[in-house]
Amino acid sequence: MSRKDLHEENEHEDRREPRDENDLRELEKDPDIEEDGKLDTEVAEDALEASPKTRNFTGWKRYTFMIIAVAGALYHLYILNFNPIDPWVFRSTHILFGTVLTVMFYKGWKTESNRIPILDWILIGAAVFVGYYIFANLSTLVFRFGVTPTTLDVVVATVGILLVLEITRRTSGWTLPILAGVFILYSFAGPYLPGILNHNGYSFERFVTYIYGLDGVFGVTTDVSSKYIILFIIFGAFLQMSGVGQYFIDVAFRLAGWMRGGPAKVAVFSSGLMGMINGTSAGNVVATGSLTIPLMKKTGYRARFAAATEATASAGGQLLPPIMGAGAFLMAEITGIPYSEVILAATIPAILYFVSVYFMVDFQALKEGLKGLPLKMLPDKMYLLKKAYLFIPIVLLIGLLVSGYSVIFAGTAGIVVCFLLSLVSKETRMGFMKVLEAFELGMKNALQLIAIVACAGIIVGVIALTGVGQRFSTMLLTIADSNMLIALVFAMILSIILGMGMPTTAAYAVAASVVAPGLVRMGMEPILAHMFVFYYAVISAITPPVALAAFAAAGITGTNPMKTAGEAFKIGLAAFIVPFMMFYSPELLLLSDSTLSIVIATITALVGVYFLSAAVQGWFFRKLSPWYVRGVLLVIAVLLMLSSLYTDIVAVGLIAVAILMQKYINKGKPKTREKKSRNTTRSGKQMNMT
C-alpha cells in the first residue's frame, strides 16, 4: 500500500461511524494481542528498530557498541554514587560517551547503509581528542577559556560545538541546530541590530571558548543531564527489561480497558506514566503509540483522534511528578528550590491536565457510541494482584524522594530493586546478558537527550553572554505595568515559540533563561514563574504549526500531520489554561497556608476542566446544538478556574441555566448518535458499521 493510499484510508476512517460487536470480535483475533489481553511489546520494539535514522548492528560492531554503552552507563553510576570528580571533566565525558554512541548508532543521512563510514570514524576520533584535551589541560583551561584562549583552545572549542550541532541534527532533526545557529549568528550581529537586540558583539575566539565552557555547553543543562536524566533513563530501561513497564501497561488496561472507549483511556494512563520517565514526548509516542493507537482505531476511534490522544497523553507525561521527564530536576537546579517542593507543587496541575484529557476522550466515546474491550481480552485480575510487588520500584522511588534522600540515591536504589524483583519470576528474570542489554538500552535511549541538552546549552550560553534574556525581562515588566494579563499572554506565546520543534528539556531550558526571569521580576513566585513557562514548553509538542509529538503520532497512523496537531491542540486545551489558573489560583501550587482553600480551589478547578471539556467536545448529557450553550459552558469553566467565592457562585447559577437549556432546547433529541447501518468496502472486504 502506498503512502498516499494509507493517507486516504485513514482520512476515510476520520469520517466513519463507530464500530459494532462484529468489529470487537475481529479485534479479539488480532495477532498483536496475546491470550491474556496483554499487548505484544515486540510490535513497539520492531517499530523502533525499523527507524531509517538508526543503524542495525551485527558482528563486531554490535559488541563494540554494547561494550561502549555498558561502560558509559556503569561509569555514570560509579561517579555519581562513589567517586565524584571535577564537574567539567564529568560533563565532558558525559557528552563524549553521547557523541561516540550517537555517531555510531544514528546515520548521518537516512540513505546511508548500516556500515559506519570513514567520516563517522573521523568524528568519533575528534570527539575523543576533545574529551582528552579537556581532561589533560583542565587546570589551565579554567583560566583561559572565554578569556585568553590559545589557538588550540579555539580549535578544540570550535570542533566541540560543531560535534554538538551534528549529533543534535542526527537525533532530533534540523530545528534545534538551526535555532542554535540563529543565536550564534546573533552573537556576532548584535552591533548591527536595533533596540533591545543590540549589543557590542564578541570576537570569534572569545565566543567559542565561552560557549564551550561551564556557562554554555557544559552548563546547567548538561549538569542535569549527566546527574539525573541519564540515571532515570537507565532506571526506565530496567523497568522495561524487568517487566515492570509491561506490568504498568497491563494494569492500565485492566483498570480502563473495559470502559467506553477503553483503549483511549488506557493510552492516557499508560502514556502519561511512561512519558514521565521517558523524557521526550515524541519518543514516548513512538514507544507506546505503536501499541495503543492501533487498538484505539480498532475499537472505533478515528485514526486522527487516536493519534492526537496518544500525542497529548505522551506530552502530558512530562508534567507528571515525580520525574516530569527530567523537568523537575532541571527546575530545581535552575531555581534552587528543593526538589521535593517542585514535585509537590506540580501535582495538582498535572492532575487537572490528565483529568481534562480523560474527559475529552470520554465525551468522544459518548458521541460516537463506542464501547470498551471485552473483559476476556483484558489481563487477568488475579495475575495482576499476584504481580502487585512490581509497583515497589515506583513506590520506593517516591518514598525516598519525599523522605529527603538524594535523587541519585533514589534513582540508583530503583535500578537495584528492579533487578532484584526480576529474579522473582522466571519469565522476567534478568540474567547477565539481560542486565547488559538494560544498560545498553538506557544509554541508547539517553542519546537524544544528551544531544539536545548540550545544544540547548549553546543557546543558554548566548543568552547569558549577550544579556538578551535580561532585556526581555525588562520588556515583560514594562508590559505588566499596563496590563498583567497581556504580559502573561505574551510570555505564553514566547515560551511556545521558543519550544516549537524542540524536545521539552531543551525548550524549558531556553524559556527559563528568556521568559521566567521577567515573570519573577513582575512579582511572581519563582516556582510559579518556572512552572508557567514549563507548561508551555511541554505543550509546544502539540501546538501547530510545529508539533513534534503530534507529528510522530501522525507518522504511525498515516494521517495528515497538521490536522493531527490541530486535534491534539483541542484535546490538550486545558494545558493552555492551567498556567493561568495557577497564577490566579496559587493554591493549586500549594502556595497557601490554608488547607481548606487548597481543597476548594482544587475541586472547583476539576469541575472547571469538566465544563471546558464539555464545551470543546460539544457534549453535556447529550449533544450541544445551539452554539451559545457551548459559550455558557466555557464561561462556567473560566469562572470555576478562578479562585474566588463570587465567581464560584455565579458559575453555579450558570450551571443551572445550562442544565435547563439542555433540557428544554434540546428536548427530544437523542442522547447518543442514532445507529445506522451501511456497508463500507475497505481493503476489498465488506464490513458492517454502526
Residue, then its C-alpha position, 0 to 999 in steps of 0.5 A: m500500500s502506498r503512502k498516499d493510499l494509507h493517507e486516504e484510508n485513514e482520512h476515510e476512517d476520520r469520517r466513519e461511524p463507530r464500530d459494532e460487536n462484529d468489529l470487537r470480535e475481529l479485534e479479539k483475533d488480532p495477532d498483536i494481542e496475546e491470550d491474556g489481553k496483554l499487548d505484544t511489546e515486540v510490535a513497539e520494539d520492531a517499530l523502533e528498530a525499523s527507524p531509517k535514522t538508526r543503524n542495525f548492528t551485527g558482528w563486531k560492531r554490535y559488541t563494540f557498541m554494547i561494550i561502549a554503552v555498558a561502560g558509559a552507563l556503569y561509569h555514570l553510576y560509579i561517579l555519581n554514587f562513589n567517586p565524584i570528580d571535577p564537574w567539567v571533566f564529568r560533563s565532558t565525558h558525559i557528552l563524549f560517551g553521547t557523541v561516540l554512541t550517537v555517531m555510531f548508532y544514528k546515520g548521518w543521512k537516512t540513505e546511508s547503509n548500516r556500515i559506519p563510514i570513514l567520516d563517522w570514524i573521523l568524528i568519533g576520533a575528534a570527539v575523543f581528542v576533545g574529551y582528552y584535551i579537556f581532561a589533560n589541560l583542565s587546570t589551565l583551561v579554567f583560566r583561559f577559556g572565554v578569556t585568553p584562549t590559545t589557538l588550540d583552545v579555539v580549535v578544540a572549542t570550535v570542533g566541540i560545538l560543531l560535534v554538538l550541532e551534528i549529533t543534535r541534527r542526527t537525533s532530533g532533526w534540523t530545528l534545534p541546530i538551526l535555532a542554535g545557529v540563529f543565536i550564534l549568528y546573533s552573537f556576532a550581529g548584535p552591533y548591527l541590530p536595533g533596540i533591545l537586540n543590540h549589543n557590542g558583539y564578541s570576537f570569534e575566539r572569545f565566543v567559542t571558548y565561552i560557549y564551550g565552557l561551564d556557562g554554555v555547553f557544559g552548563v546547567t543543562t548538561d549538569v542535569s543531564s549527566k546527574y539525573i536524566i541519564l540515571f532515570i533513563i537507565f532506571g526506565a530501561f530496567l523497568q522495561m527489561s524487568g517487566v515492570g513497564q509491561y506490568f504498568i501497561d497491563v494494569a492500565f488496561r485492566l483498570a480502563g480497558w473495559m470502559r467506553g472507549g477503553p483503549a483511549k483511556v488506557a493510552v492516557f494512563s499508560s502514556g502519561l506514566m511512561g512519558m514521565i520517565n521517558g523524557t521526550s514526548a515524541g519518543n514516548v509516542v513512538a514507544t507506546g503509540s505503536l501499541t495503543i493507537p492501533l487498538m484505539k482505531k480498532t475499537g472505533y476511534r478515528a485514526r486522527f483522534a487516536a493519534a492526537t490522544e496518544a500525542t497529548a497523553s505522551a506530552g502530558g507525561q512530562l508534567l507528571p511528578p515525580i520525574m516530569g521527564a527530567g523537568a523537575f530536576l532541571m527546575a530545581e537546579i535552575t531555581g534552587i528550590p528543593y526538589s521535593e517542593v517542585i514535585l509537590a507543587a506540580t501535582i495538582p496541575a498535572i492532575l487537572y491536565f490528565v483529568s481534562v484529557y480523560f474527559m475529552v476522550d470520554f465525551q468522544a466515546l459518548k458521541e460516537g457510541l463506542k464501547g470498551l474491550p471485552l473483559k476476556m481480552l483484558p489481563d487477568k485480575m488475579y495475575l495482576l494482584k499476584k504481580a502487585y510487588l512490581f509497583i515497589p520500584i515506583v513506590l520506593l522511588i517516591g518514598l525516598l524522594v519525599s523522605g529527603y534522600s538524594v535523587i541519585f540515591a533514589g534513582t540508583a536504589g530503583i535500578v537495584v530493586c528492579f533487578l532484584l524483583s526480576l529474579v522473582s519470576k522466571e519469565t522476567r528474570m534478568g540474567f547477565m546478558k539481560v542486565l547488559e542489554a538494560f544498560e545498553l538500552g538506557m544509554k541508547n535511549a539517553l542519546q537524544l537527550i544528551a544531544i539536545v541538552a548540550c545544544a540547548g546549552i549553546i543557546v543558554g550560553v548566548i543568552a547569558l553572554t549577550g544579556v538578551g534574556q535580561r532585556f526581555s525581562t525588562m520588556l515583560l515588566t514594562i508590559a505588566d505595568s499596563n496590563m498583567l494579563i497581556a504580559l502573561v499572554f505574551a510570555m505564553i506565546l514566547s515560551i511556545i515559540l521558543g519550544m516549537g520543534m524542540p524536545t521539552t528539556a531543551a525548550y524549558a531550558v531556553a524559556a527559563s533563561v528568556v521568559a521566567p526571569g521577567l515573570v519573577r521580576m513582575g512579582m511572581e513566585p519563582i516556582l510559579a514563574h518556572m512552572f508557567v513557562f514549563y507548561y508551555a514548553v511541554i505543550s509546544a509538542i502539540t501546538p501547530p504549526v510545529a508539533l513534534a509529538a503530534f507529528a510522530a503520532a501522525g507518522i504511525t497512523g498515516t494521517n495528515p500531520m497538521k490536522t493531527a496537531g490541530e486535534a491534539f491542540k483541542i484535546g490538550l486545551a486545558a494545558f493552555i489554561v492551567p498556567f493561568m489558573m495557577f497564577y490566579s489560583p496559587e493554591l493549586l501550587l500549594l502556595s497557601d497556608s490554608t488547607l481548606s482553600i487548597v481543597i476548594a480551589t482544587i475541586t472547583a478547578l476539576v469541575g472547571v476542566y469538566f465544563l471546558s471539556a464539555a464545551v470543546q467536545g460539544w457534549f453535556f448529557r447529550k449533544l450541544s446544538p445551539w452554539y451559545v450553550r457551548g459559550v455558557l459552558l466555557v464561561i462556567a469553566v473560566l469562572l470555576m478556574l478562578s479562585s474566588l467565592y463570587t465567581d464560584i457562585v455565579a458559575v453555579g447559577l450558570i450551571a443551572v441555566a445550562i442544565l435547563m437549556q439542555k433540557y428544554i432546547n434540546k428536548g427530544k433529541p437523542k442522547t447518543r448518535e442514532k445507529k445506522s447501518r451501511n456497508t463500507t468496502r475497505s481493503g476489498k472486504q465488506m464490513n458492517m458499521t454502526 
